[in-house]
Amino acid sequence: MLDILLRRPSAARLPEEALAPLRAMGGLWREEGGGRVLELAADAEGATLTTSMGPAPLVLAEQVPGDGDWAAPQMALPPLALLAQAGEGLHAARWGRAARFVPARPDAHVADPRGRYRARDVALDAEVTGDAGALRIALASPYGVCRARLVACDGDLFRAVPDAGDLHGRWLISPWNSAWLFSLWVRPGGFVLNSDQSANLMFDRM
């Protein structure tokens, strides 16, 4: 596994046997029992993976006999490898830690995340406001405030979509031109924030 993760992906085009399951698995995926989000798209020309860092083409990372073809974004921080297996979901490995991803359910009953929160381990406060379908989050630090829209992608999971007019606040979270800045996983008494730069930041309701 470490050989896969630490190897710089080549520009090798994905073989058809690797592309075929990816084409059938396009869409939004969430970590099973967790709050990370991936978006997968594939066609006859190739496959693209989108994370909070933005989109990147998938290239061949490793061919493992009996295990299938591992693919990796051509550019990714941290290193990420994917294995798509029809009927078994999407498997992702990052820094040697593997997780299974399952299809997100955007039509599921959505939890209500509105309220004020404080991070346990970093100097961050958050406030979620708005009406159902038009939720917004303000994430405040000593360096400024980032404002974003919250878009539900599962019953207890949201993506923070950047405000076009909040360029300064957006850059406080991510310097990339990404489709979303982070995910927000609603938990009892708070939420968990995840992005490609931050993992499992716990926020408690105030």
C-alpha positions as CSV (number, residue, x, y, z in Angstrom):
1,M,0.0,0.0,0.0
2,L,2.8,2.5,0.9
3,D,4.4,1.8,-2.5
4,I,1.2,2.9,-4.1
5,L,0.8,6.0,-2.0
6,L,4.4,7.3,-2.1
7,R,4.9,6.7,-5.8
8,R,4.4,9.7,-8.0
9,P,1.6,8.8,-10.5
10,S,2.7,8.6,-14.1
11,A,0.8,10.1,-16.9
12,A,-0.2,6.6,-18.1
13,R,-3.8,6.6,-19.4
14,L,-6.1,4.4,-17.5
15,P,-6.6,1.0,-19.3
16,E,-10.1,0.1,-20.3
17,E,-10.4,-2.5,-17.6
18,A,-9.8,0.3,-15.0
19,L,-12.1,2.8,-16.8
20,A,-15.1,0.5,-17.2
21,P,-16.0,0.3,-13.5
22,L,-15.3,4.1,-13.1
23,R,-17.8,5.0,-15.9
24,A,-20.5,3.0,-14.1
25,M,-19.7,4.7,-10.7
26,G,-19.8,8.4,-11.6
27,G,-21.3,10.7,-9.1
28,L,-20.9,11.9,-5.5
29,W,-19.4,9.5,-2.9
30,R,-19.1,9.8,0.9
31,E,-16.8,8.0,3.3
32,E,-18.6,5.1,5.0
33,G,-19.0,6.1,8.6
34,G,-17.2,9.4,8.0
35,G,-17.4,12.8,6.6
36,R,-15.1,12.9,3.6
37,V,-16.6,13.6,0.1
38,L,-15.3,12.6,-3.4
39,E,-16.9,13.3,-6.8
40,L,-16.1,10.9,-9.7
41,A,-16.7,11.4,-13.4
42,A,-15.6,9.2,-16.3
43,D,-16.3,8.8,-20.0
44,A,-14.6,7.2,-23.0
45,E,-11.6,9.6,-22.8
46,G,-10.7,9.2,-19.1
47,A,-11.8,9.8,-15.5
48,T,-11.6,12.8,-13.2
49,L,-11.7,13.0,-9.4
50,T,-12.9,16.1,-7.6
51,T,-12.0,16.8,-4.0
52,S,-11.9,20.1,-2.0
53,M,-8.7,20.9,-3.9
54,G,-10.6,20.8,-7.2
55,P,-10.6,18.4,-10.1
56,A,-7.7,16.3,-11.4
57,P,-7.5,13.6,-14.1
58,L,-7.0,10.1,-12.8
59,V,-4.0,8.2,-14.0
60,L,-2.7,4.6,-13.4
61,A,-0.9,4.3,-10.1
62,E,-0.5,0.6,-9.7
63,Q,-1.6,-2.7,-11.2
64,V,-2.0,-5.3,-8.5
65,P,-2.7,-8.9,-9.7
66,G,-5.9,-10.2,-8.3
67,D,-6.8,-6.8,-6.7
68,G,-7.5,-4.5,-9.7
69,D,-6.0,-1.3,-11.0
70,W,-5.3,1.5,-8.5
71,A,-5.8,5.0,-9.9
72,A,-4.6,8.3,-8.5
73,P,-5.2,12.0,-9.3
74,Q,-2.4,13.3,-11.4
75,M,-1.9,16.1,-8.8
76,A,-3.1,15.6,-5.2
77,L,-2.1,16.7,-1.7
78,P,-2.1,14.5,0.3
79,P,-1.3,11.5,-1.9
80,L,-4.5,9.6,-2.7
81,A,-5.1,6.3,-4.5
82,L,-8.5,4.8,-5.6
83,L,-9.7,1.4,-6.4
84,A,-13.2,1.1,-8.0
85,Q,-14.8,-2.4,-7.8
86,A,-18.3,-2.9,-9.2
87,G,-20.7,-4.0,-6.5
88,E,-18.2,-3.3,-3.7
89,G,-18.0,0.5,-3.8
90,L,-15.0,2.9,-4.1
91,H,-11.9,2.3,-1.9
92,A,-9.6,5.3,-1.2
93,A,-6.3,5.2,0.5
94,R,-4.6,8.4,1.9
95,W,-1.3,8.4,3.9
96,G,-1.6,4.6,4.3
97,R,-5.2,4.7,5.7
98,A,-7.8,3.0,3.6
99,A,-11.5,3.8,3.7
100,R,-14.6,2.6,1.8
101,F,-16.8,5.2,0.1
102,V,-20.5,4.7,-0.7
103,P,-22.9,6.6,-3.0
104,A,-24.1,9.8,-1.4
105,R,-27.9,10.2,-1.1
106,P,-28.8,13.8,-2.0
107,D,-32.5,13.0,-1.6
108,A,-32.2,11.8,2.0
109,H,-34.0,13.7,4.8
110,V,-31.6,16.5,5.7
111,A,-30.5,17.2,9.3
112,D,-30.7,20.8,10.6
113,P,-27.2,22.1,11.3
114,R,-28.2,25.7,12.2
115,G,-26.6,27.2,15.3
116,R,-23.3,28.4,16.7
117,Y,-20.3,26.2,17.2
118,R,-16.7,26.3,18.5
119,A,-13.8,24.1,17.5
120,R,-12.2,21.9,20.1
121,D,-8.6,22.1,19.1
122,V,-8.2,25.2,17.0
123,A,-9.2,28.9,17.2
124,L,-12.3,28.6,15.0
125,D,-15.9,29.6,15.6
126,A,-18.7,28.7,13.2
127,E,-22.3,29.9,12.7
128,V,-24.8,28.2,10.4
129,T,-27.9,30.3,9.5
130,G,-30.6,30.5,6.8
131,D,-33.6,28.5,5.8
132,A,-33.8,24.9,4.6
133,G,-32.3,24.8,1.1
134,A,-30.5,28.1,1.6
135,L,-28.1,27.4,4.5
136,R,-25.0,29.5,5.0
137,I,-21.9,29.0,7.2
138,A,-19.6,31.7,8.6
139,L,-16.2,30.3,9.7
140,A,-14.4,32.8,11.9
141,S,-10.7,32.7,12.9
142,P,-8.2,35.4,14.2
143,Y,-7.3,36.0,10.5
144,G,-10.8,36.7,9.2
145,V,-14.1,35.1,8.2
146,C,-14.9,32.7,5.4
147,R,-18.5,32.6,4.2
148,A,-20.0,29.8,2.1
149,R,-23.2,28.2,1.1
150,L,-24.0,24.7,2.6
151,V,-25.3,22.3,0.0
152,A,-26.7,19.0,1.2
153,C,-25.2,15.9,-0.4
154,D,-26.6,13.4,2.1
155,G,-28.9,13.4,5.2
156,D,-26.1,14.4,7.6
157,L,-23.5,15.7,5.2
158,F,-23.0,19.1,3.5
159,R,-20.5,20.6,1.2
160,A,-19.4,24.3,1.8
161,V,-19.6,25.9,-1.7
162,P,-17.6,29.1,-1.9
163,D,-19.2,32.6,-2.3
164,A,-18.0,34.1,-5.5
165,G,-17.8,37.5,-3.8
166,D,-15.9,36.4,-0.8
167,L,-12.5,35.9,-2.4
168,H,-10.5,36.9,0.7
169,G,-12.4,34.6,3.0
170,R,-12.2,31.8,0.5
171,W,-8.4,32.0,0.4
172,L,-8.3,31.7,4.2
173,I,-9.5,28.1,3.7
174,S,-8.2,27.0,0.3
175,P,-5.9,28.7,-2.3
176,W,-7.4,26.5,-5.1
177,N,-10.3,27.3,-7.4
178,S,-12.3,24.4,-6.0
179,A,-16.0,23.4,-6.3
180,W,-16.3,23.2,-2.5
181,L,-14.0,24.2,0.4
182,F,-14.8,21.5,3.0
183,S,-17.4,19.1,4.1
184,L,-19.6,19.4,7.2
185,W,-20.7,16.1,8.8
186,V,-23.5,16.7,11.4
187,R,-23.0,14.7,14.6
188,P,-24.9,14.7,17.9
189,G,-23.9,18.0,19.7
190,G,-21.9,19.4,16.9
191,F,-20.2,18.7,13.5
192,V,-17.0,17.4,12.0
193,L,-15.2,19.4,9.3
194,N,-13.0,17.7,6.6
195,S,-11.0,19.0,3.7
196,D,-7.8,18.0,1.8
197,Q,-6.0,20.2,4.3
198,S,-7.8,19.4,7.5
199,A,-9.1,16.1,8.8
200,N,-11.8,15.5,11.4
201,L,-11.9,19.0,13.0
202,M,-14.5,18.6,15.8
203,F,-16.9,21.5,16.5
204,D,-19.2,21.6,19.5
205,R,-22.5,23.4,19.6
206,M,-22.5,26.4,21.9
